[in-house]
Amino acid sequence: MRFDLYLPSTALRPYIRHLAISESEAEQAYPVFPDTSLVLGFQYAGRLAYLTDSQEVPLSAFGVTGLQDSVRTFKNTVNTATVLVYFTETGAAHFFRQPVHELFLESLSLDHFFPAATLEELGEKLTQASTDEQRISVVEHFLFEQLQLLPPDRLVEAAVHRIYQSKGRIRMLDLANSLNSSPSAFEKRFRRVVGASPKKFATIVRFQSLLEQYPLVKDAAELGYLAGYYDQAHFIKDFKRFTGCTPEQFFRSRSKNDFLQSWPDGKENLCALTIR
């Protein structure tokens, strides 16, 4: 398996964090942590699905996954290859005419949002491309065509910045007041641009900040305390929802990369990595 990151073209950097080429020769399932931005996927070989407790849900070759509030398991067929686009926190709103909060918890085909002829042409160009650089160029051309040059929402950008500054531990009422906005108006505006409520977004940031403490902090109680938890049972429950494992399982692995090794056999619900 390989996963190679690419910086976007300069004009796309306000909206795109990075692009990636992901290729896997073997069939495998893998868990993915919640992240703070939407992701586009363009399969040019193989197929993907996501797994629930009861079924395997096939994904479109060209799709978008909105923000999630719990770990999600994906599964690829043999010889799967994908171009991935990771938006910035406020970037996706510049490419979709619909409010991006409608994508919360969803993985949807791009034919819900873009003309079939446009996607068919994109697929043909990806099939004809013979190098990673050509595939990245094809996807970037598609993104340029969809880009809406809307003025940035400075209030939402400031809110995102303050949530990161607080490591996700800021009270939403205090945040809205600091931005001179009513809580209801602020939440509606934030959801429309970012794709989740500010409280949900802050929860994701809180756990990302918590996991960044590893391996400096390996004691579960201390980790929970640093994240603002004073009820250990509540902390363990949230930790498992976010990562798919308990803090003890998390700490038993020698390194973060170990969390992927036992996942395909389905015997142990281990943690994943968020690519940032």
Secondary structure, DSSP 8 states (H G I E B T S, - for coil): -EEEEE---GGGTTTEEEEEEEEESS-EEEEE---SS-EEEEEEES-EEEE-SS-EEE--SEEEE---SS-EEEEE-TTEEEEEEEE-TTTGGGT-SS-GGGGTT-EEEGGGTS-HHHHHHHHHHHHH--SHHHHHHHHHHHHHHH-------HHHHHHHHHHHHTTT---HHHHHHHTT--HHHHHHHHHHHHSS-HHHHHHHHHHHHHHTTTTT---HHHHHHHTT---HHHHHHHHHHHHSS-HHHHHHSSSGGGGGTTGGGTSS--------
